[in-house]
Amino acid sequence: MTPSNNRSLLVIVRHSPYGSSLARTSLEVALSSATFEQAVALLFMGDGVLHLLPDQDSSGIEARNIAKLIASFPLYELDNLYVDEAALSQYGLALSDLPQNLQAVDDEAMHELLCQHDHCLGF
């Protein structure tokens, strides 16, 4: 049996950053796994791309700002970050609009990501 720290995990973020606990949970799972030296990648797709918008202000809805979690990615060496290029297009965003070091992926590349990882968690 392969030790758990050699297993790779792909966390798929599909929900908008505010309005439910799913958004925060997905990021916390990724950060927790990275803490235990798991190979973790994040894929933002659908409404999940909204996590990546800079200058978020959640004070008006009295929610904790999700951008602070995202800003901590480098501390956890969480640098395998992917974004669905169709979702970027849907929201009128360009990769250059987003602060993180992201790689845009099309449907074929997303399929490859799913196949490359030992475990996939979708939130």
N, C-alpha and C positions, 0 to 999 in steps of 0.2 A: 504494500500500500504506500502511495506517495504521501510524504508529509504535507500537512495542510498549507504550510507557508510556500509551497511550490505550486499551488493551485492558483489559477487566474480567475478573477471575478470581473464581470462587466455589469455595472449598475446602469440601468436605463431610466432616465428621468423624462417622464411624459406629461406631467401635470404642471400647471402654472405655480409660481412660487408662493402665492398667498391664497388662502381660502380653504385649505385643508392641511392636515398634518403629513400627507403623503410627500409633499415637496421636501420638507425639512428632513423627514425620515430617510429619504433616499440619499441625501447628502451626508447625513450622520452615519449611515451604514458604510458608505464609501470611506469616510474619514476613520471610522473605527477599524475597518478592515485594514486600511493602510497603516494604522498604528501597530498592528500585529504583523507587519511586514508581508502582507498579502500583495500579490500583483493585482492592482485595481485599475480599471479604466472606467470612465464615465461617458455615456452617450446621451446627449440632450436631443430630444426629438419632439415634434408636435409642440404643444404649449410649454414644454420643458425648456425651450430656447429662451423663454422670458426670464429664466433665472440669470441669464448672462448679461442682461441689460445693465449698463453702467449707471451710477448715480441713482440707485433705487432709494425711495423714501417711503418707508412703511409706517411712519409715525401717525399718519391720518387714519389708519385702520387698527392702530394699537397692536401691531404684530412685530415680532423680532425680525430685524432686517436679515434676509437670507444672503445678501451680498457679503456680509462679514464671514459667513461660513465659506463661501467661494473664495474669498481673499486668503483664507488659511490653507488652501490647497498646496502651495509650494512648501509650507512647513512640514507637510506630511508626505512630501515627494510624490504628490498626486498630480502627475503631468501627462497622463494618457487621456486627453480630453477630446471628445469627438462631438460634432454637431451635424444634424441632419440638414443638408443643403436645401432640401425642399421646404423644410420648416422655416429656414432663414428667408427664403424667397416669399413664403406665405405671409410673413410678418414684415416684409420689406426691409430686411436687415442684410448687411454685408458683414463678412468675417472681420473686416477692418473696423467695424462699429463696436466690436466686443473686446473687452479688456484682457481676456484670458488667451493663453497660447492654445488655440483650438485648431483641429483639423476638420475641415468640412468633408462629409462623406455622402455619397449617393447610395441608392438602394443596393447596388451590388457590393459596395464596400461595407455597408451595414450588415449584409448577410455574412460576409467574410468575418467581420468582428464577432458576430454571434457564434460562428463555427470555431473561432480561435480560442475562445475562453471556456474554461472548465465549468464555470457556473455563471448564469445570467439571472439577475434580479430586476424585475420591472416594477416601477411604482407609478 
